[in-house]
Amino acid sequence: MDLFLMTIATGIMVGGIYALVALGWVLIYKCSGVLNLAMGEMTLIGAYTSLSFYSMGVPFLLALAISLVIGFILGILTERIFLDKLIGEPVLTVIMVTVGLSFFFKGTIGFIWGTDTRVFNPPVFSMEPVRFGPIVVGSVYLWSFIAAMILLVIFVCFFKYTRWGLAMQATADDEMAALSIGVSARFVYAAAWSIAFMASGVGGTLLGNINGLNISVGYLGLLVLPAVVLGGLNSVPGAIVGGITIGILQNLCGTYLDRYFPGGVKEIAPFVFMTIFLLFKPHGLWGWERIERV
């Protein structure tokens, strides 16, 4: 029972970080209807930026803040250079551009930071585990989860209570109607990419403190996709629930099934679950189901 409880607790905390990265998927999909297949590489860019400044002696929180500013700028530049001319074009065209961006970012990361695994040294979080009765959790998991939840609350409030957040939701629902009432689609798309860069970068930085960083961590972008689909592609609360659910599922499979099916069942399980889930709930738990009447 102690092992089960620790597995659940760790899954929840890792799932909180997944939820933060899933938010990047949701942000871009909400305003443009596009699945951004470069999300894994965006996660790596933010993480490597934080690591680079931290390695120079910059305090971790300041290094993270600098990476947020850089992520904001990169998001605007990415949208303006590669995607601005595609407003109003077929969704498939934009998706294919994000595939190209994925390879471009991956090559840039390899050129700048190389492919070897790098770690935060000295460690940012204490190596001493935190105990909650019979449950023992690494402090890096606990503090990463707390940071992820704080940021997720901020983003939820942004969408619900700010003019910019409401403008992004309006553009996602009906781009032409939003344009007709004065909403700038260019601003909305640039803001979405900037916030997605920032959210995914923080998620990558927190995960980098757990397992270290290398080019293969970009796989995280696809690993988070089942969480996005579970919650609903355009639901911010759904990203939170989906991320935590996938984190728990992954940890349970790693703890109890890896001994019987060695070779990566922990990575496969979320996609198997996603496939089965889509058979019964194609729009996710809180996804928008469009109903057209003629």
N, C-alpha and C positions, 0 to 999 in steps of 0.2 A: 504493500500500500504506500509506503514511503517513496519507493521508486516511482510509482504511478503519479503521486502528487507532485514530486519534483519534475517529472516529465511534463505534466500539465502546466506547472508554473513557468518553466523555461520556455515552453511553447508559446504561452501567452506573451511573454516578454519579447521573444524574437518576433512573434506575430505583430507586435506593436511597431517594430521597425519595418516589417514588410508593409504594414498599412501606410506608413509614411511614404514609401516608394510607390505603392499602389495609388496614392493620391496624385502623383505625377501623371499616371495614365489617365485618371479620371478628369483631371483639370483640362487636358488637351482634348479629350473626347467630348467633354461637356460643351466646349465652345466651338468645336469644328467637326465632330463626328468622325475623327480620325484616330486610328490606333497607332501610337507612336512606337515603332519598333526599334528606335534608338535609345529607349529608356535605360537599358543596362549600361550603355556607354556614358550616358549623362550622369548616372550614379557614380561611375568610376571617376569621371572628371572632378566632381565635387569632392570625392573622398581623397583623391591624390593631391588636390589643391590644399586641402586641410593638412594632410600629412607633410607636404613640402614646407609649409610655413611653420608647422609644429617642430619639424626637424631643424629649422633655423633658430630655434629657441623662443619662438613666439608662444605665449600661453595658449592652451588648447581652446578656450572659449573665444579668444581674440582671433585665433587661426580659423575657427569655424565661422566667425562673423565675416572675416575677409573672404572666405570661400563663398559665403552667401552673396556678398556684393558682386564677386566675380561671376557667380552663377546667374545673377540677375542680368548682368551685362551680356553674358554669352547667350542667354535666352533671347534677348532683344535682337542681338546680331544674327543669331540663327534664323529667327523668324523673318527679319528684314532681308537677309541675303538669299535664303533658300526657299522661303515659303510665301513671302508677301505677294509674289506674282501669281500664286496659285489660288487666291481667294475666288471662290465661285467655280473652280474647276472640279472635275469628278473626284470623288473621295479616293478611288483607287490610285489616281495619279499622285496624290499627296502621300498616301501610304508608301508607295514605291520610293518617293523621295526620302522618307524616313529610313527606309532600308539602306539607301545610299549614304545617308548621314551616319548610320550605324557603323558602316565600314570605314567611313572617313574619320569618325571619332576614334574608332579602335586603332587605326593606323597612327593617328596623332598621339594617342596615349602611349603606344609602344615606342614611338620615336622619342618622346620627351622623357618618359619614366622607365622605359624598358619593360621586360616581361617577368623579371624575378619578383618573388614575393617580398613585400616590404611590410614592416610592422611599426607601430607607434612606440618609439623608444626615447625616454623611459615610458612605461605604461601610464596611460591617462588615469585609469581607474585602479583602485586598490585590488590586490590579488587575494585579499582576505574575503572569504565567502560571507554572505549575509544569511542568518538563520531566522526562520519564522516557525518556531516549534520544531516539528520533525522535518520541515522543508528547508533544504540548503540550496541557495541560489548564488551564483557568482555576482559580485557587485557590478561588473560591467553590464550584465543583462539587466539588472535592476535599474541602474541609472540611465541606461539607453532607453528602456521602456518608459521611464518617467519623462525624459526629454521628448521622446516621440509623441507621447500623449499630450504634452503641453502644446507642441507645435500643431498637432491635429485639431485641438480645441480652437486654437487661433485661426486656423484655416476654415473651420466650420463656421465660426462667427463672421469671418470675412465674407463668405458667400451668403450668409443669411441676413446680415445687417448693414453691409456697406453698399454704396452705389455701384462701385466697380464690380463687386461680386454679383450683384443683381443684373448688371449689364452683361456679364459673362454668361449667366444662366439664360437670359433673354436671347442672346445670340445663338446659344446652343439649341434652344427650342425652335426658333424660326429666324434665320439670318436675315431674310428680306424684310420681315416685319420689324426687326431690331434696327436695321438700317433706316427704315422709313420714319422712325421716331427719333433719329439722331444719334444712335449708338454707333460708335466707330468700330467697325469690324477689325481694322488694322490694329487699333489699340488693344482690343480684347484678345486677339491672337498673340500679340507680343507679350501681353501680361500673362497669358496662360503658359507660354513657353518659359518665361522668366521664373514664374512661381514653380513650375514643374522642375526646372533645373535646380532651384533652391531646395525643394522638398526632397528630391531624389539624392542630391548631394549630401544632405544631412543624414539621410538613411544609409548611404554608402559609407559615410564617415563612422557612424555608430557600428555598422557591421564590420568595418575595417579594424575597429578596436577589439572585436571578438576573435576574428579568424585571420587577420592580416589582409593585405591587398595584393592582388595580381590581376593580370588581364582577364583571367577566367571568371572573375567575380562579375563581369558583365553579364554572365548567364543569369544573374539575379533578376534582370529585367524581364526575362521570360518566365522565371520561376514565380514571380509575383502575379503574372497574368491570371492564373486560376483564382487568386484572391479578388482580383478586379471583376472577373466574370461572376463569381459567387455573389458579391455584394450588389452588382449592377454597374454597368459601364459608366453611368452618369450620376452615381450616388456617392457623395462624400462619406456619409455614415456607413454606407455599404462597403467602402474601401476599408474602414476601420474594422468592421465585423469580419469581412472576408480575410483580411490580413491576419487577424488573431486566430480565426478558424484554421487557416492553412498552416500557421505556425504550430498550432496544437497537433493537427493531423500529421505533419511532417515529423515532429518529435516522437509521437506515439509509434509511427511506423519505423522510425530509426531505432527506437528502444526495443520493440517487441517483434519486428519482422525481419530486421537485418540479419539476425542469427539464422533464420530459415531461408532467406532469399538474399544472399550476399551479392553485392554489385550495384548498389545504388537505388534500392527500393524507396529510400527516403526522398530522392529527387523525382522519382516517377509517380509516387502516390498522389501528389496534388493534381497532376494532369489526368490521372485515371478518375479521380473524384470529380474534376471539372467536366469530363466527358459524360459521366453518368448523370451529374446534376443538370446538365444542359438538356438532357432528354426529357426531364420533367419540368424544368423552370428555365426556358430559353432566355428570358430577360433578366435573370438574377433575382435576388431577393427584393431589391428596391429599384430595379431598372425601369425606365420609362417604356411602356408598351404603347406604341402609336396605333391609334384606331382611326381609319379614314372612312368617311361616309360619302357616298355618291348618290 
